[in-house]
Amino acid sequence: MTMASTTTATSAPLSRDEAGSLLGQTMGLVAVTAGLFALGSYIGRDTSGGWAILWFVVAFAALLAMNFAAQRSEQLAVGLLFGFGLSLGLAFAPTVGYYMGADPQALWEAGGATALFIAGFGVAGYATRRDLSALARSLFWALLGLIVFGIVLVFVQIPHGALIYAVVGLVIFAGLTLFDFQRLRTTKDIRAAPLLAASIFLDVLNVFFLFLSLFGNNE
């Protein structure tokens, strides 16, 4: 799951203080959203798959609404972001609950690997001066191809297919993380924090579950 920025750039770049404020605000929103995701995963740990599908629909609706709300009300966009994180937590609760019971160590390993992954590629993306827009466009199509490959894996047994899916997915999200953190440095709209936070949170979430599929297959 990824999203493209829908913010509107202003004519003047942000000052250093504004850029620092945007960085702090965005990462704070990411942290709160991740916390709400964890809360949702705990609350919904005993729910059925039918409820998970419903919460996926709610999360998707919140994400769409956030794109429309961002330029009209930052407070509404933040509220939708938090609802998005909580809804995704409820949607993924059965999966997280399964690992909590069957292989809790995989959860800790995936969490630690995700933190290192996002920190490393995030810092690199924020610092790089090379324009990564063209790379992001290529990665978007690669991500669509990965989704198709994942659907094929549901119906066709491919040797080491899950491993291939996870490794290729991590490569794709390494590039998307670079791009999203570069946008965090280069954006010219201070109101972009909720949308940037949503995009980075989705990077974190996808990377976490890709690592979880790797560590969970170690048993």
C-alpha positions in Angstrom: 0.0 0.0 0.0 1.5 3.3 -1.0 0.1 6.7 -1.8 1.2 9.7 -3.8 1.5 13.2 -2.5 -1.5 15.4 -3.3 -0.2 18.5 -1.6 0.1 21.8 -3.5 3.4 23.5 -3.5 3.8 27.1 -2.6 6.0 29.5 -4.5 8.6 29.8 -1.8 10.6 27.0 -0.1 10.2 26.4 3.6 12.7 28.1 5.9 15.0 26.0 7.9 12.9 26.3 11.0 9.7 25.4 9.1 11.5 22.4 7.5 12.6 21.2 11.0 9.1 21.7 12.3 7.6 19.7 9.4 10.1 16.9 10.1 9.2 16.8 13.7 5.5 17.0 13.2 5.4 14.4 10.5 7.5 11.9 12.5 5.4 12.6 15.5 2.2 11.8 13.5 3.9 8.6 12.2 4.6 7.5 15.8 1.1 8.2 17.0 -0.4 6.4 14.0 1.8 3.4 14.6 0.7 3.4 18.2 -2.9 3.4 17.2 -2.2 0.6 14.8 -0.8 -1.4 17.7 -3.8 -0.6 19.8 -6.2 -1.7 17.1 -4.2 -4.9 16.6 -4.6 -5.6 20.3 -8.3 -4.7 20.6 -9.2 -6.8 17.5 -7.0 -9.8 18.2 -9.9 -12.1 18.6 -12.0 -10.8 15.7 -12.9 -12.9 12.6 -11.8 -12.4 9.0 -15.1 -10.8 8.1 -14.5 -8.0 10.5 -11.0 -7.6 9.1 -12.3 -7.0 5.6 -14.7 -4.4 6.9 -11.9 -2.6 8.7 -9.8 -2.6 5.5 -12.7 -0.9 3.7 -12.9 1.7 6.5 -9.2 2.3 6.4 -9.2 2.8 2.6 -12.1 5.2 2.9 -10.2 7.2 5.6 -7.2 7.4 3.3 -9.2 8.7 0.4 -10.9 11.2 2.6 -7.6 12.4 4.0 -6.4 13.3 0.5 -9.5 15.6 0.0 -9.3 17.0 3.6 -5.6 17.9 3.6 -5.9 21.2 1.9 -9.1 22.2 3.7 -8.5 21.3 7.3 -5.3 20.1 8.8 -7.1 19.0 12.0 -9.5 16.9 10.0 -6.7 15.3 8.0 -4.9 14.4 11.3 -8.1 12.9 12.7 -8.5 10.8 9.5 -4.9 9.8 9.7 -5.4 8.5 13.3 -8.6 6.7 12.2 -6.7 5.2 9.3 -4.0 3.8 11.6 -6.5 2.4 14.1 -8.7 0.8 11.3 -5.6 -0.8 9.8 -4.7 -2.2 13.2 -8.1 -3.7 13.5 -7.9 -5.1 10.0 -4.5 -6.7 10.6 -5.4 -7.9 14.1 -6.1 -11.5 13.1 -2.7 -11.8 11.4 -0.8 -10.1 14.3 -2.8 -12.3 16.7 -1.7 -15.4 14.9 2.0 -14.5 15.2 1.6 -13.5 18.8 0.4 -17.1 19.5 2.5 -19.1 17.1 5.8 -17.2 16.8 6.0 -14.1 19.0 9.8 -13.9 18.4 9.1 -13.2 14.7 7.2 -10.1 15.7 10.1 -8.7 17.7 12.6 -9.6 15.0 10.4 -8.0 12.3 9.9 -4.9 14.5 13.6 -4.4 15.1 14.6 -5.0 11.4 11.9 -2.5 10.3 13.2 0.2 12.7 16.7 -0.2 11.3 15.5 -0.4 7.7 13.4 2.7 7.9 16.0 4.6 9.9 18.8 3.8 7.4 16.9 4.5 4.2 15.0 7.4 5.7 18.2 9.2 6.6 19.7 8.4 3.2 16.5 9.7 1.4 16.4 12.9 3.5 20.0 13.7 2.9 20.3 12.9 -0.9 20.3 15.7 -3.4 19.5 13.5 -6.3 15.9 13.9 -7.6 14.2 10.5 -6.9 10.9 11.3 -8.7 11.8 9.1 -11.8 12.8 6.3 -9.5 9.5 6.6 -7.6 7.5 6.3 -10.8 9.4 3.1 -11.8 8.9 1.7 -8.3 5.1 2.3 -8.5 4.9 0.1 -11.6 7.2 -2.4 -9.9 4.8 -2.5 -6.9 1.8 -3.1 -9.1 3.8 -6.0 -10.7 4.5 -7.3 -7.2 0.8 -7.2 -6.3 0.0 -9.2 -9.4 2.7 -11.7 -8.5 1.3 -12.0 -5.0 -2.2 -12.8 -6.4 -0.6 -15.5 -8.7 1.1 -17.0 -5.6 -2.4 -17.6 -4.1 -3.3 -19.9 -6.9 0.0 -21.2 -8.2 2.7 -23.0 -6.3 6.0 -21.4 -7.2 9.2 -22.6 -5.6 10.5 -20.1 -3.0 7.7 -17.8 -4.2 7.1 -16.2 -0.8 10.8 -15.5 -0.3 11.0 -13.9 -3.7 7.9 -11.8 -3.0 9.4 -10.6 0.4 12.9 -9.8 -1.0 11.6 -8.0 -4.0 9.1 -6.1 -1.9 11.8 -4.9 0.5 13.8 -3.6 -2.5 10.8 -1.7 -3.8 10.0 -0.2 -0.4 13.6 0.7 0.2 13.3 3.0 -2.9 9.8 4.3 -1.8 11.2 5.1 1.7 14.1 7.0 0.1 11.6 9.0 -2.0 9.1 9.7 0.8 11.8 11.0 3.1 13.2 13.1 0.3 9.7 14.6 -0.1 9.7 15.4 3.6 12.8 17.6 3.0 11.8 19.1 -0.3 8.1 19.8 0.2 7.1 23.5 0.1 3.8 23.2 1.9 3.9 23.1 5.7 0.4 21.6 5.6 1.7 18.4 4.0 2.5 16.7 7.3 -0.6 14.4 7.6 -0.2 13.1 4.0 3.5 12.6 4.3 3.0 10.8 7.6 0.4 8.5 6.0 2.8 7.7 3.2 5.7 7.0 5.6 3.5 4.9 7.9 2.5 2.8 4.9 6.2 2.2 4.1 6.8 1.2 7.7 3.8 -1.1 7.7 4.6 -2.9 4.5 8.3 -3.3 5.4 7.2 -4.8 8.8 4.9 -7.4 7.2 7.5 -8.3 4.6 10.1 -8.9 7.4 7.5 -10.8 9.3 6.9 -13.2 6.4 10.7 -13.8 6.3 11.3 -14.3 10.0 8.0 -16.2 10.4 9.2 -18.7 7.8 12.3 -19.5 9.7 10.5 -22.1 11.8 
